[in-house]
Amino acid sequence: MTIKRPKVLILDGHSKAAAESLLALPACCELHVAGIEPDCLGFASRRAARRLVQPANVTALREWLIALDRNEHYELILCCTEASLLALKADALDPQLRAKAVLSCEASLDIALDKQRTLDLARELGIKTPRGMVVTATEQAPECVSYPLVVKPLHSKVPGCDTILAFDVRVCRDGQERRAAHAAMLPFTPVVEQEYFRGHGVGIELLFEHGRPRWWFAHRRIHEMPVTGGASTYRRAIEPPAPLLEAALTLLIHLRWHGVAMVEFKCNDEGDYRLLEINPRLWGSLPLATAAGVNFPLGLLKLATRQPLGAQPRYRRGMHARSLVADAHWFVQSWRQRHDPLRVASLRVGDFCGLLRPLLGRERWDLFRWRQPQLWWRLCRDALPRAQRSRAARNARANWRRLRDGWRERRIRRVLVLCYGNICRSPVVAGLLQTCARDVEIASAGFHAQAQRRVPLGWAKVVEQTLGLQLGGHRSRVVDATLIEWADLIIVMDAENWRALARSCPQAIPKAVLLGVAAARRGARQTEIADPYSLDETGMRPIAAMLRHCVDNLARQRSAHA
C-alpha cells in the first residue's frame, strides 16, 4: 500500500522563514518552493522537490496560486512574507484553499497589518502602547516637542501592480531627520509617529487554533540591526515575561486568531513594556524557536491536516541563535557607533565570549545543518552583494564630503549622470537637474553596449505625467573615456553602476557619488535608486517621485550657498 506524502507549498523562498521551514518540516513531506527571483535562497536546498517562480503582483499571485493548487492539491501553503499574505487573506477566496494557508479571518488580519489599528485595539484592551499619531502629510504634522521620535510606515509593505514597496522604521533625533523620514515614506503610505521607548526587543510567538492558544515561545533580542533598534541578528530563548504573555494572549484571543503570529514588545530593565506590533506570519527569527524545540511549521502542517497538535512543547530556555553574517555586521557597526546614545546594546567583552557558545551546544547558526549546509552557504554568499553595496555607500559618502563644498560653491561646472541603460533614470536626473541648476553643464550616459535606444513608453508616460519632463526625443549614449574626463562630478544611481564604473574606469571613482548619498539629508538611509525598467507604470511612479526628491535636495544645496 502506497502512503501519500503530504505536499507543502512554501511561498516567498527568498526569505529566511521560508528557508527554515524547508529544514523544519518532516522528511515525509514533498516540499515545493516558490520565489519571486529564479535563483532565490530556498532553491538551494536539496529538500525542494520542485522550484517555482511566483508572481510579484498580489492579484496575479492569487490567481497563480488558485491554478497551481488545482493541479497539485497541497495540504499546506506557507506564507512567509506579507506579499503572499495579502494574496491569500481575502475571505472571498475559496474556503478550502484559504484553510490550507491556516490564516485568521480577513478582519483580524487587517487589524494586525495596520500598526495604528493594532495599537488602538490594544489600548482598548488595557495593553500598554507607545503614545503616537498617524501622519498623512508633512504639512499636517504638528511640531514635535520631544526627540528622539520613532517614525514607521502604517503598513510595512505597500503593494503595487508589479512590486511590493518596503519601508524601514526610523528613529529620528531631530526635525531634519523627521522631515527626511516623511519625504521617504509619505509619498507612498501614511506614517505612525510614536514616542521613543528605550528597551530591548521581546517577541512572543504563538500558534492558535480557531481562537484558542495552543503553543507559545518567547525570545529576547540581544543584538539588533540597525544598532538603534531593528531586526535581531542574535537572540536568546527565554521564559515569557508574564505581563507580555498575558498581553499577547489577550490581544490574539480578542481577534479569534488562527495560525501563527509574533507579538513584538519593547521591554526595559525595570520590567515596563510597550506593545509594538503583530507580525501575522512566520518571522525571520524562526530558527531560534526550531532550535529550542518549538517547531511552528510542523504545527501549521498539523492544523492544516487536522492532526492533533499535542501539548505545549517543552523548549530550551537559554538557547541562542545567531545570523552569522548579519551579526558580524553588528559587531562592526557597534564599534563605529559606540558613542551613539540611542544604540540598544553596547559592545562588551561578553559579546566576544559568546562566540564560544556553539562549542557548548547552546547556540545554533541560522539555517546551518551539518548534513544540509547548502542553505547556510547560500545565505553567506548572498551577503557579499550587501557588503559591496555598503562599501559603495561608504565610499560615496567619503567622496561627497570632499566634493560637497565644490558643488555648493559652484566650482563644479560639469556633471555626468550615469545609469545602466541611459533610458530611464539618468536622462530624468539630467533633465531635472538642468532645470534646477542652469549654470551647470549636464550630460547623461550608460553602460549598456548599445547606443541610440529609446526610452520605454511606460516610463516616458509616467515621467511626463508626474514630473512634467518629456523624454520622447532622448536616445541612449554609451559612456566613454572622453565623457569621464570631461566631468567634474559623476552621479550614479546604484551600487551596480558604481561597480561598473570602477571596473571600466577606476581612476574616475574619486569624483563619483551615489545620487541617494549626495541628495540625502543627515540620517537618511536611501542610497540607491532602483531601476524602473522592468516595472509597470504603478511601480514606476514611486521611483519617479524619488528621483524628483533627490534632485530637489541636491539643487537646494547649491542654491542655499549662492
TAQUI-V743984 format. One record per residue. N is the residue number from 0. RES is the residue in one letter. PSI is psi in whole degrees, -180 to 180 (999 if undefined). OMEGA is omega as a letter, one per 30 degrees, with the letter a starting at -180 (NA if undefined). D_LAST is the distance of its C-alpha to the last C-alpha in whole Angstrom. Layout:
n & res & psi & omega & d_last
N & RES & PSI & OMEGA & D_LAST
N & RES & PSI & OMEGA & D_LAST
This chain:
n & res & psi & omega & d_last
0 & M & 130 & a & 85
1 & T & 128 & l & 81
2 & I & 126 & a & 79
3 & K & 131 & l & 76
4 & R & 133 & l & 72
5 & P & 132 & a & 70
6 & K & 126 & a & 67
7 & V & 134 & l & 63
8 & L & 121 & l & 60
9 & I & 111 & a & 57
10 & L & 166 & l & 54
11 & D & 52 & a & 50
12 & G & -10 & l & 51
13 & H & -15 & a & 48
14 & S & 155 & l & 48
15 & K & -33 & l & 50
16 & A & -40 & l & 52
17 & A & -43 & a & 53
18 & A & -41 & l & 54
19 & E & -36 & l & 56
20 & S & -36 & l & 58
21 & L & -38 & a & 59
22 & L & -28 & a & 61
23 & A & -30 & a & 62
24 & L & 149 & a & 64
25 & P & 158 & a & 68
26 & A & -18 & a & 69
27 & C & -11 & a & 71
28 & C & 145 & l & 68
29 & E & 115 & a & 67
30 & L & 124 & l & 63
31 & H & 133 & a & 61
32 & V & 134 & l & 57
33 & A & 140 & l & 54
34 & G & 158 & a & 51
35 & I & -38 & a & 48
36 & E & 146 & a & 47
37 & P & -2 & a & 50
38 & D & 52 & a & 50
39 & C & 171 & a & 49
40 & L & -48 & a & 50
41 & G & -25 & a & 54
42 & F & -16 & a & 55
43 & A & -16 & a & 55
44 & S & 138 & l & 58
45 & R & -17 & a & 62
46 & R & -13 & a & 63
47 & A & 109 & l & 61
48 & A & -25 & l & 64
49 & R & 140 & a & 61
50 & R & 125 & a & 58
51 & L & 149 & l & 56
52 & V & 118 & a & 52
53 & Q & 148 & l & 52
54 & P & 147 & l & 49
55 & A & -29 & a & 46
56 & N & 136 & a & 46
57 & V & -48 & a & 48
58 & T & -45 & l & 50
59 & A & -37 & l & 51
60 & L & -41 & l & 52
61 & R & -47 & a & 54
62 & E & -38 & l & 56
63 & W & -42 & l & 56
64 & L & -41 & l & 58
65 & I & -47 & a & 60
66 & A & -40 & a & 61
67 & L & -45 & a & 61
68 & D & -30 & l & 63
69 & R & -32 & a & 66
70 & N & -35 & a & 67
71 & E & -27 & l & 66
72 & H & 64 & a & 68
73 & Y & 151 & l & 66
74 & E & -31 & a & 67
75 & L & 137 & l & 63
76 & I & 119 & a & 60
77 & L & 123 & l & 57
78 & C & 121 & a & 54
79 & C & -5 & l & 51
80 & T & 170 & a & 48
81 & E & -24 & a & 47
82 & A & -50 & l & 47
83 & S & -32 & l & 50
84 & L & -42 & l & 51
85 & L & -32 & a & 49
86 & A & -29 & a & 51
87 & L & -5 & a & 55
88 & K & -15 & a & 54
89 & A & 128 & l & 55
90 & D & -22 & a & 59
91 & A & -13 & l & 59
92 & L & 153 & l & 60
93 & D & 121 & a & 63
94 & P & -34 & a & 65
95 & Q & -41 & l & 66
96 & L & -41 & a & 63
97 & R & -36 & l & 61
98 & A & -30 & l & 64
99 & K & -23 & l & 63
100 & A & -7 & l & 60
101 & V & 65 & a & 61
102 & L & 153 & l & 58
103 & S & 173 & l & 58
104 & C & 161 & a & 59
105 & E & -39 & a & 55
106 & A & -42 & l & 55
107 & S & -41 & l & 55
108 & L & -37 & l & 53
109 & D & -40 & l & 50
110 & I & -44 & a & 50
111 & A & -32 & a & 50
112 & L & -11 & l & 47
113 & D & 110 & a & 45
114 & K & -39 & a & 44
115 & Q & -40 & l & 43
116 & R & -36 & l & 47
117 & T & -46 & a & 48
118 & L & -37 & l & 47
119 & D & -45 & l & 48
120 & L & -42 & a & 52
121 & A & -42 & l & 52
122 & R & -39 & l & 51
123 & E & -30 & a & 54
124 & L & 5 & l & 56
125 & G & 21 & l & 56
126 & I & 137 & a & 53
127 & K & 132 & l & 51
128 & T & 159 & l & 47
129 & P & 146 & l & 44
130 & R & 141 & a & 42
131 & G & -179 & a & 40
132 & M & 159 & l & 38
133 & V & 135 & l & 37
134 & V & 128 & l & 34
135 & T & -17 & l & 33
136 & A & 144 & a & 30
137 & T & -41 & a & 27
138 & E & -18 & l & 27
139 & Q & -10 & a & 31
140 & A & 128 & l & 30
141 & P & 163 & l & 31
142 & E & 135 & l & 29
143 & C & 130 & a & 31
144 & V & -9 & a & 32
145 & S & 126 & l & 33
146 & Y & 155 & g & 32
147 & P & 160 & a & 33
148 & L & 138 & l & 33
149 & V & 126 & l & 35
150 & V & 122 & a & 33
151 & K & 152 & l & 35
152 & P & 147 & l & 36
153 & L & -39 & l & 39
154 & H & 130 & a & 40
155 & S & -33 & l & 40
156 & K & 134 & l & 40
157 & V & 115 & a & 39
158 & P & 139 & l & 41
159 & G & -174 & a & 40
160 & C & -42 & a & 42
161 & D & 16 & a & 42
162 & T & 162 & l & 40
163 & I & 121 & l & 40
164 & L & 134 & a & 37
165 & A & 143 & a & 37
166 & F & 143 & a & 35
167 & D & 154 & l & 35
168 & V & 140 & l & 35
169 & R & 138 & l & 32
170 & V & 113 & a & 32
171 & C & 128 & a & 29
172 & R & -21 & a & 29
173 & D & 180 & a & 26
174 & G & -33 & l & 24
175 & Q & -45 & l & 21
176 & E & -34 & l & 24
177 & R & -44 & l & 26
178 & R & -35 & l & 23
179 & A & -39 & l & 23
180 & A & -42 & l & 27
181 & H & -45 & a & 27
182 & A & -34 & a & 24
183 & A & -31 & a & 27
184 & M & -40 & a & 30
185 & L & -27 & l & 30
186 & P & -17 & a & 29
187 & F & -25 & a & 33
188 & T & 146 & l & 35
189 & P & 159 & l & 35
190 & V & 158 & l & 35
191 & V & 124 & l & 37
192 & E & 129 & a & 35
193 & Q & 154 & l & 38
194 & E & 150 & l & 38
195 & Y & 123 & l & 38
196 & F & 115 & a & 42
197 & R & 132 & l & 42
198 & G & -177 & l & 45
199 & H & 156 & a & 46
200 & G & 139 & l & 47
201 & V & 132 & l & 50
202 & G & 131 & l & 52
203 & I & 110 & a & 55
204 & E & 136 & a & 56
205 & L & 152 & l & 59
206 & L & 121 & a & 61
207 & F & 149 & l & 63
208 & E & 99 & l & 66
209 & H & 55 & l & 65
210 & G & -4 & a & 64
211 & R & 127 & l & 66
212 & P & 133 & a & 65
213 & R & -50 & l & 66
214 & W & 151 & l & 64
215 & W & 162 & a & 61
216 & F & 154 & l & 60
217 & A & 145 & l & 57
218 & H & 156 & l & 54
219 & R & 135 & l & 52
220 & R & 127 & l & 49
221 & I & -48 & l & 48
222 & H & 140 & l & 45
223 & E & 145 & l & 42
224 & M & 127 & g & 39
225 & P & 167 & a & 37
226 & V & -14 & l & 38
227 & T & -1 & l & 37
228 & G & 129 & a & 39
229 & G & -149 & a & 40
230 & A & 148 & a & 43
231 & S & 138 & l & 45
232 & T & -15 & l & 46
233 & Y & 133 & a & 49
234 & R & 161 & a & 51
235 & R & 137 & l & 55
236 & A & 133 & a & 57
237 & I & 164 & l & 58
238 & E & 128 & a & 61
239 & P & 128 & l & 59
240 & P & 132 & a & 58
241 & A & -45 & a & 61
242 & P & -35 & a & 58
243 & L & -42 & l & 56
244 & L & -41 & l & 59
245 & E & -42 & l & 60
246 & A & -44 & a & 57
247 & A & -44 & l & 56
248 & L & -43 & l & 60
249 & T & -44 & a & 59
250 & L & -49 & a & 56
251 & L & -32 & l & 58
252 & I & -41 & l & 61
253 & H & -36 & l & 60
254 & L & -2 & a & 58
255 & R & 57 & a & 61
256 & W & 151 & l & 60
257 & H & 126 & a & 61
258 & G & -153 & a & 60
259 & V & 158 & l & 58
260 & A & 148 & l & 55
261 & M & 123 & l & 53
262 & V & 121 & a & 52
263 & E & 137 & a & 49
264 & F & 158 & l & 48
265 & K & 134 & a & 47
266 & C & 133 & l & 49
267 & N & 178 & a & 49
268 & D & -18 & l & 51
269 & E & -3 & l & 53
270 & G & -3 & l & 54
271 & D & 153 & a & 52
272 & Y & 165 & l & 50
273 & R & 136 & l & 48
274 & L & 137 & l & 48
275 & L & -57 & a & 45
276 & E & 172 & l & 46
277 & I & 130 & l & 49
278 & N & 103 & a & 49
279 & P & 37 & a & 52
280 & R & -179 & l & 52
281 & L & 147 & a & 53
282 & W & 164 & a & 50
283 & G & -27 & a & 49
284 & S & 15 & l & 51
285 & L & -36 & a & 54
286 & P & -31 & l & 55
287 & L & -45 & a & 56
288 & A & -44 & l & 58
289 & T & -44 & a & 60
290 & A & -35 & a & 61
291 & A & -21 & l & 62
292 & G & 8 & l & 64
293 & V & 104 & a & 63
294 & N & 88 & a & 63
295 & F & -40 & l & 61
296 & P & -38 & l & 61
297 & L & -39 & l & 65
298 & G & -41 & l & 65
299 & L & -38 & l & 63
300 & L & -42 & l & 65
301 & K & -40 & l & 68
302 & L & -43 & a & 67
303 & A & -32 & a & 67
304 & T & 10 & l & 70
305 & R & 40 & l & 72
306 & Q & 152 & l & 73
307 & P & 136 & a & 73
308 & L & -31 & a & 70
309 & G & 179 & a & 73
310 & A & 168 & l & 72
311 & Q & 123 & a & 68
312 & P & 145 & l & 68
313 & R & 125 & a & 68
314 & Y & 160 & a & 65
315 & R & 105 & l & 64
316 & R & 142 & a & 62
317 & G & -5 & l & 60
318 & M & 139 & a & 60
319 & H & 153 & l & 56
320 & A & 139 & a & 54
321 & R & 132 & l & 51
322 & S & 100 & a & 49
323 & L & -50 & a & 49
324 & V & -46 & a & 46
325 & A & -36 & a & 43
326 & D & -30 & l & 45
327 & A & -39 & l & 44
328 & H & -36 & l & 41
329 & W & -44 & l & 41
330 & F & -44 & a & 42
331 & V & -49 & a & 39
332 & Q & -34 & l & 37
333 & S & -36 & l & 39
334 & W & -45 & a & 39
335 & R & -35 & a & 35
336 & Q & 31 & a & 34
337 & R & -19 & l & 37
338 & H & 4 & a & 35
339 & D & 118 & a & 34
340 & P & -14 & a & 36
341 & L & 0 & l & 36
342 & R & 141 & a & 38
343 & V & -40 & a & 41
344 & A & 141 & l & 43
345 & S & 152 & l & 43
346 & L & 121 & a & 44
347 & R & 169 & l & 48
348 & V & -35 & a & 51
349 & G & -27 & l & 52
350 & D & -35 & l & 50
351 & F & -37 & l & 51
352 & C & -32 & a & 55
353 & G & -18 & l & 54
354 & L & -13 & l & 54
355 & L & -6 & a & 58
356 & R & -36 & l & 59
357 & P & -31 & l & 59
358 & L & -23 & a & 62
359 & L & 0 & a & 64
360 & G & 20 & a & 63
361 & R & 10 & l & 61
362 & E & 143 & l & 58
363 & R & 142 & l & 57
364 & W & 137 & a & 54
365 & D & 128 & l & 53
366 & L & 8 & a & 55
367 & F & 126 & l & 57
368 & R & 136 & a & 61
369 & W & -38 & a & 63
370 & R & -15 & l & 65
371 & Q & 72 & a & 62
372 & P & 0 & a & 59
373 & Q & -44 & a & 57
374 & L & -41 & a & 55
375 & W & -42 & l & 53
376 & W & -39 & l & 53
377 & R & -39 & l & 51
378 & L & -42 & l & 49
379 & C & -41 & l & 48
380 & R & -41 & a & 47
381 & D & -19 & l & 45
382 & A & -20 & a & 43
383 & L & -47 & l & 42
384 & P & -35 & l & 39
385 & R & -40 & l & 38
386 & A & -38 & l & 38
387 & Q & -38 & l & 36
388 & R & -42 & l & 33
389 & S & -40 & l & 33
390 & R & -42 & l & 32
391 & A & -42 & l & 30
392 & A & -41 & l & 28
393 & R & -45 & a & 28
394 & N & -39 & l & 27
395 & A & -40 & l & 24
396 & R & -42 & l & 23
397 & A & -42 & l & 24
398 & N & -43 & a & 22
399 & W & -34 & l & 19
400 & R & -34 & l & 19
401 & R & -34 & a & 19
402 & L & -16 & a & 16
403 & R & -43 & a & 14
404 & D & -38 & l & 12
405 & G & -36 & l & 12
406 & W & -48 & a & 10
407 & R & -38 & a & 8
408 & E & 9 & l & 7
409 & R & 28 & l & 8
410 & R & -19 & l & 11
411 & I & 117 & a & 13
412 & R & -18 & a & 14
413 & R & 124 & a & 17
414 & V & 131 & l & 18
415 & L & 126 & l & 22
416 & V & 126 & a & 23
417 & L & 142 & l & 26
418 & C & -172 & a & 29
419 & Y & -55 & a & 33
420 & G & -13 & a & 34
421 & N & 33 & l & 30
422 & I & -2 & a & 32
423 & C & -78 & a & 30
424 & R & -50 & a & 27
425 & S & -39 & l & 25
426 & P & -31 & l & 26
427 & V & -48 & a & 24
428 & V & -43 & l & 21
429 & A & -43 & l & 21
430 & G & -44 & l & 21
431 & L & -41 & a & 19
432 & L & -34 & l & 16
433 & Q & -34 & l & 16
434 & T & -26 & a & 16
435 & C & -31 & a & 13
436 & A & 80 & a & 11
437 & R & -17 & a & 13
438 & D & 3 & a & 11
439 & V & 138 & l & 13
440 & E & 128 & a & 17
441 & I & 136 & l & 19
442 & A & 154 & l & 22
443 & S & 153 & a & 25
444 & A & 179 & a & 28
445 & G & 175 & a & 31
446 & F & -11 & l & 34
447 & H & 137 & a & 37
448 & A & -19 & a & 39
449 & Q & 129 & l & 39
450 & A & 173 & l & 37
451 & Q & 27 & l & 37
452 & R & 149 & a & 37
453 & R & 159 & l & 36
454 & V & 136 & l & 34
455 & P & 140 & a & 37
456 & L & -42 & a & 38
457 & G & -43 & l & 37
458 & W & -42 & l & 34
459 & A & -39 & l & 33
460 & K & -46 & l & 34
461 & V & -44 & a & 32
462 & V & -41 & l & 29
463 & E & -41 & a & 30
464 & Q & -41 & a & 31
465 & T & -31 & a & 28
466 & L & -11 & a & 25
467 & G & 23 & a & 26
468 & L & 130 & a & 26
469 & Q & 127 & a & 29
470 & L & 11 & a & 30
471 & G & -32 & a & 33
472 & G & -2 & a & 32
473 & H & 141 & l & 31
474 & R & 140 & a & 33
475 & S & 155 & l & 33
476 & R & 142 & a & 32
477 & V & 130 & a & 33
478 & V & 143 & l & 31
479 & D & 177 & a & 32
480 & A & -33 & a & 32
481 & T & -45 & l & 30
482 & L & -43 & a & 27
483 & I & -46 & a & 27
484 & E & -34 & a & 26
485 & W & -35 & a & 24
486 & A & 140 & l & 21
487 & D & -29 & a & 19
488 & L & 135 & l & 19
489 & I & 122 & a & 21
490 & I & 125 & l & 21
491 & V & 163 & a & 25
492 & M & -36 & a & 26
493 & D & 176 & a & 29
494 & A & -30 & l & 31
495 & E & -41 & l & 33
496 & N & -39 & l & 31
497 & W & -46 & a & 30
498 & R & -38 & l & 33
499 & A & -40 & l & 34
500 & L & -41 & a & 31
501 & A & -36 & l & 33
502 & R & -43 & a & 36
503 & S & -32 & a & 35
504 & C & 74 & a & 33
505 & P & -28 & a & 32
506 & Q & -13 & a & 30
507 & A & -14 & a & 27
508 & I & -39 & a & 27
509 & P & -21 & l & 25
510 & K & 21 & l & 22
511 & A & 151 & l & 23
512 & V & 146 & l & 22
513 & L & 137 & a & 23
514 & L & -43 & a & 21
515 & G & -29 & l & 22
516 & V & -47 & a & 21
517 & A & -33 & a & 18
518 & A & -7 & a & 17
519 & A & 145 & l & 20
520 & R & 166 & a & 19
521 & R & 131 & l & 21
522 & G & -12 & a & 25
523 & A & 143 & a & 24
524 & R & -13 & a & 27
525 & Q & 114 & l & 26
526 & T & -24 & a & 26
527 & E & 146 & l & 28
528 & I & 119 & a & 28
529 & A & 153 & l & 31
530 & D & 121 & a & 33
531 & P & 3 & a & 34
532 & Y & -43 & a & 36
533 & S & 3 & a & 39
534 & L & 164 & l & 39
535 & D & -177 & a & 40
536 & E & -35 & l & 37
537 & T & -43 & l & 37
538 & G & -25 & a & 36
539 & M & -31 & a & 34
540 & R & -46 & l & 32
541 & P & -33 & a & 31
542 & I & -40 & l & 29
543 & A & -42 & l & 27
544 & A & -38 & l & 26
545 & M & -40 & l & 25
546 & L & -44 & l & 23
547 & R & -46 & a & 21
548 & H & -45 & a & 20
549 & C & -45 & a & 19
550 & V & -41 & l & 17
551 & D & -44 & l & 15
552 & N & -40 & l & 15
553 & L & -43 & l & 13
554 & A & -33 & a & 11
555 & R & -36 & l & 10
556 & Q & -37 & a & 9
557 & R & -43 & a & 7
558 & S & -28 & a & 5
559 & A & -21 & a & 6
560 & H & 24 & a & 4
561 & A & 999 & NA & 0
